[in-house]
Structures are given as structure tokens and as C-alpha cells.
Amino acid sequence: MASSKEYLHFILEQLSDLNAVSYRSMMGEFILYYRGKIVGGIYDDRLLVKKTRSALKLMPTAICDLPYEGAKEMLLVDEVDSKAFLAKLFEAMYDELPSPKQKRKNNGVQ
């Protein structure tokens, strides 16, 4: 089941206190970025974030779930109604997230 635009807009509104939150649509789901780094995504109208130490510390009883078949486990965020919690979660996770991979330029040279 694909995620709805309504749920995406709800989550984006909940994250509106943070600068530089963006998303990208991918196969009916949405990848969420914070300051250029992938934090998680919206899968089947659920907010899932990467499994980091800080996320586990803030959500010690979080359920681990797969966003899709063959993916790495992610943490299900239950407190989506709290803007303050979501801001704290994304801020705490930021330093632990990998930097985006640099795209190689192909200047026609092989």
C-alpha cells in the first residue's frame, strides 16, 4: 500500500519547526531528509526513522519494522502528534546519520 499525500503533509507540518526538511517521492512512498541527510521515510502511512543510538535512546520501546521487503530495519515513530518530540528526535539523530554520497561526474571519459 502506498502512502497518502495527506499523511506526508501532516508529517511535514509536524516537522515545520525545523529548517531544511525535505522529501523525495519513491515508488509511492516518501524519503525524508533533514539538512541533506536521509533520516527516514513514510512507508504505508507510518513514519519510520533510521536505527541510531540517539533514536533508540529517545524511543527505548520503539518497534523495529521493515519499510519494505529486503530493507534494513527502521524504528516506528509513535509520537507523531508531538512537534517538539519530532524536532528533538531529528536534531538528535543528525550527527549520527551518514553524509550524502557525492555523485560522480561522468565527463564522457571511461
N, C-alpha and C positions, 0 to 999 in steps of 0.2 A: 504494500500500500504506500503510495506517495504521500508526502507531507503537504499540508494545505498552506496557501499563501497567508491565510488568516492567522495560523499559528506562528508562521515566520514573523509576521508583523507584530504579533503580541510579544514575542521574544525580543525583537528589535526594540520595541517600546520599553520593555523591562530593562534593556541594556542602554537606554538613551542617556544615562548619566555618564557613560564612558565615551571618550573620544576615540575615533578610529576603529569602530566596529563595522565590519563589512561582511558580505556573504557572497557565495557563488552557488548557483544552481547546478546540481549534478545528478542526472538520472532521476528526477522527481524529488530529490532531497536537497538539503542546503548545507554547505560547508560554511562554518562561521570563523571569521578571522578577527583577531584583536591586535592592533598595531602591526599588521602584516604577518602575524603568525597564526597558524591553524590552532584553534582552541578546542574545537569540537564540531558539532553539527546538529541539525534537526533531522531525525530519522523517524518515519512513521508517527509524526506529530509528538515526538519526545525529544527533549534536549539532552544530548549526551556530550560529555567532555572527555578529553584525554585523561588517562590514568596517570596523574602526577602525585608526588608526595604531598604537595600543598593541598591538592584537591581531596586526597584521602584524609588529610588532617581536618579539613573543614567539613567533610561528609563521611565520617567514620563508618556509618551504617549504609552507605550508598550501595545500590545493587549494581553489579557488573553485568553488562549486556553487550551483545554484538549489534552494531548498527546494520550490518548486512552479512550474508554468508561469506566466510573467508577473511573477514576484517579482524583487527585486534580488538580486544575487549575495551569498552569505554565505561564511564560512570554515568548512571542515570541521575539527573538533577531533579530532585523532588520539589525544591523550594523556588519554583519559577515565579511564584507570586510576590517574592521579595526582591525589589530592585536593589536594595542595599546589599543583600546576600550575594546576588549575581555579580554586582560590581566588585565586591570583596573577593569572590571566587576567581574572576577573570584576572584581576590585579595580582592575586597571589600566585596564580599559575604562570604568568607571563615569563618570568625569568627561567623557568624550567622547560619551557617549550623550545623545540629546535628552531633555529633561524630558517627562513625560506631558502630553498636551494636556488642557486644562481643559474639562470638559463644560459646555456652556451650559445654563443653567436655562431651561426654557420655562414661563413662568407663564401660559400661555394667551394671551399677547399676541403678535400677529403684525404 
